[in-house]
Amino acid sequence: MAKRHNTNLPLSEALNEFIKENKLQKGMDKVDVREAWATLMGNGVNNYTTGVELKNETLFISLSSSVLREELSLGKSKIISMVNEELGRELVKKLVLR
């Protein structure tokens, strides 16, 4: 019978360990980024957001409004820092609006 290595592991640590061991962090990051975008941008922007995708350290945001795309492109660095702050770490280095 296999012996568990630590029976008093807090759930969050156990989940983090599971995620790390199974190389699921990238998938979790993609979900976290989508949630962060939705939270930070609110309904106004979310209504025009058709896609949120994280590839490596680049966040690709697809928007159905060229006016909104232009407006958001003026604050790219602020958006990047807001998303990273929401995530609690430097995950996004570049933002591409399309």
Sine and cosine of phi, psi and omega as CSV:
sin_phi,cos_phi,sin_psi,cos_psi,sin_omega,cos_omega
0.00,0.00,0.76,-0.65,-0.02,-1.00
-0.95,0.30,0.69,-0.72,0.00,-1.00
-0.99,-0.11,0.73,-0.69,0.04,-1.00
-0.95,0.32,0.60,-0.80,-0.06,-1.00
-0.99,0.15,-0.38,0.92,0.07,-1.00
-0.39,-0.92,0.93,-0.36,-0.06,-1.00
-0.99,0.11,-0.24,0.97,-0.03,-1.00
-0.96,-0.27,0.57,0.82,-0.02,-1.00
-0.99,0.16,0.82,-0.57,0.06,-1.00
-0.87,0.50,0.51,-0.86,-0.07,-1.00
-0.83,0.56,-0.69,0.72,-0.03,-1.00
-0.88,0.48,-0.65,0.76,0.03,-1.00
-0.92,0.39,-0.66,0.75,0.01,-1.00
-0.88,0.47,-0.69,0.73,0.03,-1.00
-0.90,0.45,-0.71,0.70,0.01,-1.00
-0.87,0.49,-0.65,0.76,0.03,-1.00
-0.90,0.43,-0.69,0.72,0.02,-1.00
-0.87,0.49,-0.71,0.70,-0.01,-1.00
-0.88,0.48,-0.70,0.71,-0.02,-1.00
-0.91,0.42,-0.74,0.67,-0.05,-1.00
-0.89,0.46,-0.54,0.84,-0.06,-1.00
-0.98,-0.18,0.20,0.98,0.05,-1.00
0.79,0.62,0.72,0.69,-0.03,-1.00
-0.99,-0.17,0.01,1.00,-0.11,-0.99
-0.86,0.51,-0.65,0.76,-0.01,-1.00
-0.86,0.51,-0.68,0.73,0.02,-1.00
-0.91,0.42,-0.65,0.76,0.03,-1.00
-0.90,0.43,-0.65,0.76,0.02,-1.00
-0.87,0.50,-0.66,0.75,-0.01,-1.00
-0.89,0.46,-0.66,0.75,0.04,-1.00
-0.92,0.40,-0.71,0.70,-0.01,-1.00
-0.87,0.49,-0.65,0.76,-0.01,-1.00
-0.91,0.41,-0.67,0.74,0.04,-1.00
-0.87,0.50,-0.70,0.71,0.01,-1.00
-0.91,0.42,-0.66,0.75,0.01,-1.00
-0.88,0.47,-0.70,0.72,0.01,-1.00
-0.87,0.50,-0.75,0.66,-0.02,-1.00
-0.87,0.49,-0.69,0.73,-0.01,-1.00
-0.91,0.42,-0.74,0.67,-0.09,-1.00
-0.95,0.31,-0.60,0.80,-0.14,-0.99
-1.00,0.03,-0.38,0.92,0.01,-1.00
0.94,0.33,0.03,-1.00,-0.11,-0.99
-0.89,0.46,-0.61,0.79,-0.02,-1.00
-0.79,0.61,-0.78,0.63,-0.02,-1.00
-0.98,0.18,-0.61,0.80,-0.04,-1.00
-0.89,0.46,-0.51,0.86,0.04,-1.00
-0.90,0.44,-0.44,0.90,0.00,-1.00
-0.97,-0.23,-0.01,1.00,0.00,-1.00
-1.00,0.05,0.87,-0.50,-0.02,-1.00
-0.97,-0.25,-0.20,0.98,0.03,-1.00
-0.24,-0.97,0.63,-0.77,0.08,-1.00
-0.76,-0.66,0.89,-0.46,-0.06,-1.00
-0.67,-0.74,0.72,-0.70,0.04,-1.00
-0.95,-0.32,0.86,-0.50,0.08,-1.00
-0.82,-0.57,0.87,-0.49,-0.11,-0.99
0.81,0.59,-0.89,-0.46,-0.01,-1.00
-0.93,-0.36,0.32,0.95,-0.02,-1.00
-0.94,-0.34,0.77,-0.64,0.04,-1.00
-0.98,-0.18,0.87,-0.49,0.02,-1.00
-0.98,-0.22,0.84,-0.54,0.01,-1.00
-0.89,-0.46,0.85,-0.53,0.07,-1.00
-0.99,-0.14,0.78,-0.62,-0.04,-1.00
-0.83,-0.56,0.58,-0.81,0.00,-1.00
-1.00,-0.01,-0.01,1.00,0.00,-1.00
-0.87,-0.50,0.88,-0.47,0.01,-1.00
-0.93,0.37,-0.52,0.86,0.03,-1.00
-0.91,0.42,-0.71,0.70,0.03,-1.00
-0.91,0.42,-0.66,0.75,0.03,-1.00
-0.84,0.54,-0.72,0.69,0.01,-1.00
-0.88,0.47,-0.70,0.71,0.00,-1.00
-0.87,0.48,-0.74,0.67,-0.03,-1.00
-0.93,0.36,-0.52,0.85,-0.04,-1.00
-0.90,0.44,-0.38,0.92,0.02,-1.00
-0.94,0.34,-0.41,0.91,-0.03,-1.00
-0.89,-0.46,0.54,0.84,-0.06,-1.00
-0.80,0.60,-0.76,0.66,-0.07,-1.00
-0.91,0.41,-0.58,0.82,0.03,-1.00
-0.92,0.39,-0.66,0.75,0.02,-1.00
-0.89,0.46,-0.70,0.71,0.01,-1.00
-0.85,0.52,-0.73,0.68,-0.03,-1.00
-0.93,0.37,-0.56,0.83,0.04,-1.00
-0.91,0.41,-0.69,0.73,0.00,-1.00
-0.90,0.44,-0.72,0.69,0.01,-1.00
-0.89,0.46,-0.62,0.79,0.02,-1.00
-0.91,0.41,-0.67,0.74,0.03,-1.00
-0.88,0.47,-0.61,0.80,-0.01,-1.00
-0.99,0.17,-0.32,0.95,0.00,-1.00
0.99,0.17,0.24,0.97,0.06,-1.00
-0.26,-0.97,0.27,-0.96,-0.03,-1.00
-0.99,0.15,1.00,0.04,-0.03,-1.00
-0.97,-0.22,-0.56,0.83,-0.04,-1.00
-0.96,-0.27,0.81,-0.59,0.02,-1.00
-0.95,-0.32,-0.44,0.90,-0.09,-1.00
-0.65,-0.76,0.56,-0.83,0.01,-1.00
-0.84,-0.54,0.79,-0.62,0.04,-1.00
-0.86,-0.50,0.87,-0.50,0.04,-1.00
-0.98,-0.18,0.78,-0.63,0.00,-1.00
-0.63,-0.78,0.00,0.00,0.00,0.00
